[in-house]
Amino acid sequence: MRSTLTARRIAGVVCTIALLAGVAGVVAPAAPAVSPVAEAFEPTLSYYKCPPKSLPTGVQCAKLTVPLDWQNPSDGRTTTIDVRVKRSKEGKGGLTFNPGGPGGSGVDAFPSVYSLLPDDVVSKFDFVGWDPRGVGGSGLKLAGPAQPFVGMGLVPGATGGAEISETKPGSPAAKAGLVKGDIITKVSDRVISDAADLVAEILESVPGDSLVVEFLRGGASREVTVIVGSVDSGCQYGTVAPAYPPATGPVDWQVYWQQAADQIAAINTACLAANPDSAPYLGTWQVIRDLDALRAALGYSTWNYWGMSYGTRIGHAYARTFPNRLRAVVMDGSLPSAETTYGLATSFPSNSWVSLQLFPALAAPAAARKMTVIEEYLNGKVVAFPDGTELTRWDWAEQFRTLLGSQSQYPTAVAFVNNLYAGITAATPAERAKGLEVAAMISESQRVLLEEEALEMAAVFVFVNCSDLHDRVTPSELAAASESIERNYGTPRPYSMGLNAACFGLPPGDLSPAIPSGSSMIALKTPPVFVLSSGDTATPWVWGRNLANTFVGSSTITYESTQHVDYLFTPSDCVNEAVTDYLITLKLPPRHRQCTYSPGGPIALR
């Protein structure tokens, strides 16, 4: 899932929004049961004038009109898919792609991806980009009504009151004078024993209410009045940084996941209730039918398809459903064949640990010991940066993993390690201050990036994944898995299981049909090529190997890196030339090609 895109941040993001916004709602009507798709609907492609300065030069812009629900294509309800087409000289068909997510925009990525494509590819094939349902310029946006907003995060697991972990600048809580470390004990005559009590009180309020808040600060009892604000938060999963488990010390994973489940369920239920005409129709089952309608509307007999991360789920589902409509398939950073939320989440943390072992060997041998010192330090302390911000073990794990997902960021990752290590261990205050200053700048840039991606993609990420994967797990199952993962791979790793928790409050019957999946073999006219990183930070190598095993005659290219999505995003000729040759000639590379690490990042050709 490329967001890197992400199974990035979902559990933490939704935890915080439940605390900051306090949402509630009623479950929307269920989507209809799966039925055969009729052929009564004729999708239409309507071209429009592209926005000024659209790239590449000569690109065409269009809207594809498709049924709202492909289970009932003739019921009169429709939506639109935003499309970009760059015509080729030879016109030998179309090459399309999905950049990952769920929630990644093919339209936004279109210029940069086109700039990387070899001349032989763009001369032969039209290049086609599109935004899936709910993304970018396509229809079915998720939005929520105004909800109560107080603007404070809470420390999970705290007892004897609800302890504030942060207040959002300019929020009602901040304006009332509440700060990090205050322990709320009573709100409008209701005794508050923990975070759940406070969340419940917020859920019952409405914008404009006056909440009399009693709290402890430094052991002294105080009282303020908080005027509840409002925010369009029914589906705003990513407005602030996540509420993590405790910053230091042991974690009660049962408490954490139970609170996460309750808060996520409230957010999801509100979002579904606010979007009865969009949320039930976002799943990949619908998306692959949009993709085939786009193929037909453009006049191609088959697609050349390049799936990145979540895009490999689209490719897999499309191949199972429309196997004769694919000329060539490149699966880059793959998901497994028989996906479940439990399986994805519980296998993901071990891969994060593998990435941490491979990175020093490739780029910075001295970093291995320093990374260990940093993680051990953060288990017991929080780093206070000179700019007033802080770095917890959860921040470190998430931000550093994000850097490792793009090998062009290896120099920044090395600088993060070296300067944070100096800030913790240097002999003099001046050396420590200098190290922390640089580490703070890197940390802040990563924090902003992660928050922007969460804000843009989280709602679609949740509803697509929960539509596609119909298993649901309990907080107890998550807690048991977390305890095992923590013992094996370190305390910060279980937090990355957030994908697993994101479906609380979303019964499968209320959403799109599940994706076609499984381990039964798929035979395409030309087998696909799988591109896998040995230490991929987002989609483990073994996931791609597993999916490749379900395609008869498939070839794999394993690249030695922590990079997530390799073709053209690394300078490896071993990877790039083999895939390009496959796209042009349909010549498969050797069944198990191995490619060594090549330093550097993507190289734009135009």
N, C-alpha and C positions, 0 to 999 in steps of 0.2 A: 504494500500500500504505500504509494509514493506520497508523501507529504512529509514530507518525504514522508510525505504525505502519507499520511499519515496514518500505524495505529497510534499516531502521536497524540498524547495529552488528553484523550477523551474523558477518562475517568476523573482526572483531576480537574479538568475544565468544568465538567458538569457539576462536580461537587461544589465548587466555588460559586457558580451561578445560583444554585439553589440557596446558598447562604446569603448572597448579595441581593438577590431579587425576590426570592420567595414566590414560587409559582404554584398554581393549582389549576385543575380543570377536570373535565369529564372525558372519558374515552370516546373517540369518534366512532361512527358506524364501521363495521368490518367491511373490508374489501370483499368482493364476490369470490366464491370458490373458483379454483382453476377450471377452465373449460377450454375446449379446442378453439384456436384462433380462426375466425371466419375470414373470408377473402373479399368482404364487401367494401372495404375501405381502400381508396386509391390515394396514397400520399402525394402531396404536391410540393414542388420546390419553387419558391418565388424569390427572385433575385432583387436586391435593393442596393442603393448607393452606399458604398463602404464609408465608414468614418474618415475624416481627414487624416492624411499621413499614415494610412494603413499600410502595413508591410506584410510580405514583400511587394514591391511594385507590380501592379497588374493582378493582384489578388481579387477574387470575386467573393461577394458576400451574399448569403441567401438564408431563407427560413424554410425549413421543412415542416409541413403540417402533418401531424400524425394523430392517431386516436389517443385520447387520455388514457384509456385502458384497453390494451390489446386483447383482453379477454372478451370485451364487448365492443369491437371496433366500429359497429354501425349505430351506436346509440346517440350519435350527434355531438358528443363531447370531444374536443380536440385540444392539443397543445402544440407548441412549436419547438424545433431544435435549431439553434443558431449554427451556421455552417460557413466555412471558408474553403475556397478552392483556388489553387494555383495551377493553371493548365500547363501541360508539358509540350515540348516540341513534337514528340512522336505520338503521344496520345495512346499508349499501349495499356491503358487501364488506370486504376486508382490505387494509391498507397495511402492508407489512413492509420491513425494511431490514437491511443489514449494515454495521457501522461501520468495516470495514477490517481490515488485518493483513497476511497471515493471522494469526489468533490473537486478534483483537478480540472482546470479549464483547458480544453484543447484549442480554443480560440486564442486565449492569452498566450499559450505556449507556442502557437503556430509560427510566428516569425522566427523565434530563436531556434526551434527544431528545424525549420526549413533551412536556416543558415548553416546548419551542420551537415546537411545531406550532400553526399558526393554528386558531382555533375552528372555522372552516368545515370544516377537514380532520378534526379529531377528532370533530365531530358527524356527519360522513358515513360515515367508515370506522372499523372496528375497527383498533386499532393492535397489531401483533404483533411481539414480539422473540423471539429464539432464539439459543442458543449453538451454533455449528457443532461437529462432532465434535472431540474433544480439547480443547475450550475450556470453562472455567467449570464449570457444573453438568451438562454433557453427558458422555456416556461416551467411552471410548477415551483415557484419560489416558496420557501418556508418562512413564515412571519408569524409573530405573536402579538396579541393585544397588550396594552399597557398593564404592567404588573407592579405590585409593591416593591420598592427598592430602598434599602437602607445603607448598603455599601460597606459591609464588613465581612471579612473572612473569619472563620472560627477554627480553633485547634481541635482536630478530631480526638476523641477519647478523653478529653479533660472532664473532670468531675468537680462537684462543689461549685458549679456555675459554668457559664459558657465563656471561655477565654478567647479574646480577640487576637487573631493572628495578623491582621492588617485592616486598615480602613482605606477605602479608595479616596484619593484627593477630591475635595469638592462634594463628596457624598453627604447625605443627611447625617450619617454617623460621625463623619469628620467635622461637619459644621457644629454638631452638638458638643464636640470636644472629646469624643471617645478616641482612644489610641490603642496601639498594640500593647498587649499585656494586661489591659483592663479585664476584670472578671465580672461578667454580668450575672447578678443573682436574682433579680426580680424585674419584671416588665408589666406595668399596669396591674399590680396586685397578683400577678401570676409568678409563683416561685420557679426559678430557672435552675435546674440541677445539672444540665449539660447542654451541648450544642443542639441536640434534637429538640429539647424544650423550646429553645429560642427560635429555631426554624419553624416549629409549629405555630408559635405566636406570630411570626412574620407572615406565615401563610394565611392567617386569619384576618390580617389587617388589609386596609385599602389605602390607595394614595390619598394623602391629606390627613390621615389619622395622626394624633399626637400620642406617642408612646412614652410613658414615664419610666425611665430606665434607672434602676439602682445597680451600682457596681462597686467593686473593690479595686482600689489602686494603692499599692504599697501597704496593704492591710487596712487602709482607712475606707470607710463607707462613703460613697458620694451618690449624687442623683442629678440626672439631666433629662431634658425632654427632647426626643427625636421626632421630627416631623417626617412621616413616611413620604418618600418621593415615588416617582413612577419611571418605568423604563419599558421599552418594547422588548420583553425578555422571554416571550413564549418559546422562541427558538434561538435565542442568543446564547449559545453555549460558551463563547470564548471572549467575554468582555474584559476579563482580568486574569491574572495569574492563578494557577490552581491552588486549592486547599490540599496541601500534602499531608501525609501522616506526620507524627511528631518529628520535629527537626533533629532531635538527638535521642539516643537511648533506645531501649527495646520498643518494638511495635506490637500492639495487640491487633493482629490482622483481622480477627473476628469482629472486633469493634469497628475498625476502619471500614471494612467492606460492608458491614451492615448499615453504617451511616451513609456510605456512598450509595448503596442500593436504594435507600429511602429517598435520598436527595435526587438521584438520577431519575428514579421513577416519577417523581413530581414534575421534573422538567420535561421528560418524554411524554407524559400523559397530557400536559398542557400544550405541548407543541402539536401532538396528534389531534387534540380537540380543536385547536385553532386553525388546522389545515386539513379539513376533511376532503377537500377536492384536490389535494396535491400529495400529502404525506403517504397515503396508501398506494401511490402509483410511481414510486421512485426507484424500485428495485431493478437489479440487472436483468431479470426476466423481461421487463419492459424495454430496457435499454438495447438489448441485442436485436429486438424487433425494429426499434427505431433505426439501428445501424443497417439492418437489411433493407429497410425502406429507403434509406439514403442511397444505398448501392443501386437499387432499382431506379430511383429517380434520376441518378446521374448517368444511367445507361451502361453500367459495368456488369459484365456477366459474373465476375468474381472480384473479391477484394484481395489486395496485398495488405496484410494487417501486422502492425507492430504494437504489441501490448507492453506497457511498462508498469510493473508493480500491480496495483489493482486492475490495470488494463489487461493483465494476463487472465484474470477471472472472466472479464468480458470475452477474451479470445477463446478461453476454454468453453464457456457456455455457448458461444456462437458456433464453435466447431462441433459441439454435440448436437446443436439444433439445426444448423445449416452447413453440413460438412462439404457439400458440393459447391459452395459459393466462396471458397477460399483457394486462391492460387498459391500464395506463400504466407507463412506465419512465423513471426519472430516474437518469442516470449522472453522478456528481459526483466529479471528480478521477480521470479514467479511465486505465486501462491500455490498451496498443495491441491491435490485432486479432489479430495473429499473433505472440504472445509467444515469446521465447526467453530463456534466462538470459543468453546473450552479448549479445543486442540490448538487453535491459533495463539490464544493468550498464554497457555502454559508452556508452549514450546518456544515462544518468542524470547523470554528472558535469558535462556541459555545461549541463544545466538548473540545477544548483546555482550555477554561475557566472552564469547569467541572473538568478537570484533576487538575487544580490549586487549586480547592476547596477540592478535595478528598485527595491529597497528604499530607497536614499537618495532617489531621485526622488519616491517617494511620501511618505516620512515624515521624512527627515533629510538634506537636501542636503549638509550639512557632513560627514556621516559617510563619504562616498565616499573622500575623501583619507585620513581617519583609518584606515579599514579597510585601505587599501593599506599604510600605514605599519605597522600591526599585523602584517599577514601577512608583510611583508618582515622585520620584526624577529624573528618567531617562526621563520623559516627558518634563522636563525643562532643564536638563543638560546631558552632556556626561561624563562618568567616564574615567579619564586619568590614565592608569596603569603605575607603575614605569618602566616597560620595554619599554615604548614609544607607546604601543598599546592603543586602546580605546574600550570602550563598550558603544554601543547605546541601546536604547530601543528595536530595532529590533534584535540586537545580543542577548540580554538577553532573549527575548521571544523565539527565535529559539533554542538557546543553552539549556535553561532550560527545554523546552518541550522535547528535545531529551533525556535528562537525565531521565526524568520521564517515558519515554517509556520502560525502563528496570528497574525493581525494584531492581535488583542487584546494580544499580547505585544510589539508594536512599541515601546512606551515602555521596556520592560525591555531590548529589543535596543539601543535608543539609549543607555541608561544603561551597558550593557555596553561598547559602543564608546567612549563618552566617558571612562569611568573607566579602562578598560584603556589607552587612549591616554595619559591623564594619568599613569598609573603607569609608562609607558615614557618619556614625553618631558617631563614637568613640570620646571620649573626648580629647585625645591627638594625636598629629601628629604621634607619634611612633605607637600607636595602629591602627590608620587609615592606615599607611603605611604597617604594617604587614598584615592587612586584605586584602588590595588591592594586595599585593604580591601573596598571596594564591589564591585569586579570579582570578588573571591574568593567573596563571598556569592552572586552571580549564578551563577558557574561551579559552585559546589557544589550549588546547587539543581537545575541542569540535569544535572549528573553523577548525582545521586541519581535523578532522573526517568528518565534513560536506562537506568540499571542496573535499576531496578524493572521497566521495560517489557521489557527484555531477559530478565530472569529469568522473567517471567510468560509471555512470548510466543515466545521464540526457538525452542524445540523444535518447536512447531506450525508456526511460520513456515517453518522449514527443510523439514519433511516435507511440508507442503502444496505449497510451491513446487516442490520436487524431484519430487513426484508429478505435478504439473500440467505441468511443462516438462521434456521428456525429452532435450533436448540437454545435452551435457557438454563442458566446455572444459578446456584444459590450462594449467598454470602459464605456459608459454611464450606462449600466446595472451594471457593476462592481462597478462603483463609487457610485451608489445609494445603492447597497448592503453594500459597505464599510462604508458609513455614518451610516446606521442602526446598523451594527455590532459594530462600534466604540462606539456608544452611549450605547449599551447594555453590551459590554464585554471589553471595553478599547481600546485605540488607537493602540496598537501593533497587535491586532487580525486580522484586515482585510488583512494584508500582507500575511498571510498564505493561502489566496485564490489563490495562484499562479497557481495551477493546471488549474484553469479556463482560465487564460490568455495564457497558453502554446500553444494553437492551432491556434493562429492568423497566417494567411498566409498559412494555410494548408486546402484547400477545401476537404471535405470528398470524393468527387469523385476521387481524386488523390491517395487515400489510400486503405487499405484493407477493406473488408466489415465490417459493424458494428457487434458487438457481438449479438448473440441471447439473449434477455433479456425480462423483463416484469414481470407482477404479476400473470400470469396464472399458475395454480398449476402443480407441477412436482411430479409424483409418482414413486419412486424407489422401488425395491424389498425389500431392507432394508433401512429405512429412515436414513438421515444423523444426525450427532451430531454437534451442533454448540457450540463453546467455545467462550465466550464473557467476556471482562473486563468491569466493570461498569464505569470506568473512562479512558478507552483506549485513549491514546494520538493521535493515528493515525486513527483508524476506530471506530467511535462512537458506543456505545452499541446498539443504536436504528437501525443502519444500519444492524447489524447482526440479530436483532429481525425481521426486515423487510424481510430479505432474508429467514430466517427460516420459516416465515409464508407462503412462496411459495412452501415449500416441505411438502407433505402430511405426517403426523405422526412424524415430526422431533422433536428432543429433544434439549433443550438448557441448558448449564451449565454457570451460571453467576458467575464470580470470582471478588471479591472486591479488585480492584487494578487499577493503571494507566498503568500497563504492556500492551505492544502490542505483542500479540501472547503468549498464556499461557501454552499449553500442553508441558510438560517437560522443559519449560523455567522458571517455578517457582517450588518451592518445595511442592506445594499443593497436598497432597494425595487425597483430595476431587476431584480435577480436574484430576490428572494423573491416578489414579486407575480406575476411571469411563471410561475414554477414552480408556485406554489399554484393559479393559475388553470388551468394545464394539468391538475393532479391532479383538480380539481373538475369541470371542463367538458370536458377532453380537447382544449382549444383550444391549438394549437401556437403558440409565439411566432414572430416572424420568423426566417427560416432562419439568419441570422447576426447575432444581437443583440449589441451591444457595451454594456458597463456600466462606468462610471468608478468609481474607487476611492471608497469611503465609509468614513471612519475609524470605529473602534470594534469591538466584539465582539458575540457572540450576546446576544439579549434574551429572557429567559424570560418566558412569558406566563401561566404558572400554577405 
